[in-house]
Amino acid sequence: MDIEKTEKAVFDLCQKIDKYAHKLEIEDLQKDRYCCLIPNLSMDAVKEVLKHKAKNYQRQYKEQNQVFLHTGPHHDDIMLGIFPCIIPQLRVASNRFHFTVCTSGFTAVTNDMLQNFLQKL
């Protein structure tokens, strides 16, 4: 099995049918024009893709002795949007992180408001 081609087929299918990989069913794979070509098609192929992707994330270059400032417009955007991508950096004990929410979640950030925050910072 060519893991890169399988990975592309599986993730393209996920995007096309708006479903997470771990929620795919064998019927989803069998109906897709590319996934159905995966040799020995089974749900094990999806598990291998997820395992391969997890290994790639763990091998990512990790910054050390850095300070990070992450901002988001709402209280959950940092957690949902970037948290999965920064986990490798969070695991490095010498790094420091700061998270800032720019609105209450009910109003938009105006240019003036953001400019004032940045000047105070």
N, C-alpha and C positions, 0 to 999 in steps of 0.2 A: 504494500500500500504506500503510495506517494503521499506523505503526510501533508505537504504544502498544498497539493491539489485538493486533497480531501478537506483540509481546513477551509480553503477558499469556497468550495462547494457548500459546505455546511453553513459557514457564516453568511454566504450570499442567500441561502435558503432562509436562514433566520431573519435576515433583513426583509426578504421578499414577503414572507408570511407573517412578519411581526411577532415572532415567538423566540424566546430565549432557547439556547442550545440544550440546556438541561431539561427543557419541557417538550422537546421534539419527540415525536412518536415514529415508529418504523414506517407507518403509512405516509407520513410527511416526506421521508427520505425516498420511498419508493415512487411517489408521484412526481418528484422533481426530476427534470431532464438531465441534470448533472449528478446529483446524489445517487440516482439509480445506477450509475456507472461505476460506483465505488466497488472494488473487488470484495467479495464475501460480505456484502452489505448486511450490517446488523447495528444494533444500538452501541455495540462495542466501538464502532468507528467514531461515534460522537464522543464517547468517553476518552478515546485516545486523542482526539482533537483537543478536548478540554485539558487533558493532562499535558499535552505538548505546549499549549498556550500558557498554562500556568508555569511550566519550566522556563519558557522564554521571559515571562515577567520577572521571575526570580533572578534571572541572569542579567537583568538590566544594570547599566552602569549606575553606581550609587555615589552620590556626592557625600563628602565628609566635611565636618566642621563648617557647615553652612547655616545661614539663617534664612528662613523662607517666610514670606508673607502671602497668604492666600486670601483672596477676597471673593465675595459672592453677593448677588443681589437679594437673596432670600436666605432664611435660616437653614434650609435643607439643601441648597444648591451645592455648597462645598462638599457636603457628605455624599450626595448622590452623583455629583458631576465629576469631581476630581479625586475624591478619596481613594478609589480603587487604583488610580494611576500613581499616587504618591506613597502608597504603603511601603515600597522598598526603601524610600528615603526616610520614612518614619521609623523604620527599624534600626537606623544608624544612630547610635546613642549620642554621638557628637553633634548631630544636627539639632537646630531649634526651630520651632514652628509657631507661627502666629496666624490666627484665623480672624477675619473681620467680615461681619455682615453689614452691608451698606444700606439696608432698608429694614423696615419692620415686617415686610412681606405684603403690606397693604398699599404702599405707594411706590412710585418709581423714583430712582435717583436722578436728581436734576444736576446739570453741569455745575451750577453754583454750589450746591451742597457738596458734591464730590471735590471741587476745587478747595472749598473751605477745610474739608477733612484732610486733604493732602497738605495744605499749608500748615495746619496744626501739627501734622505728623512730622 
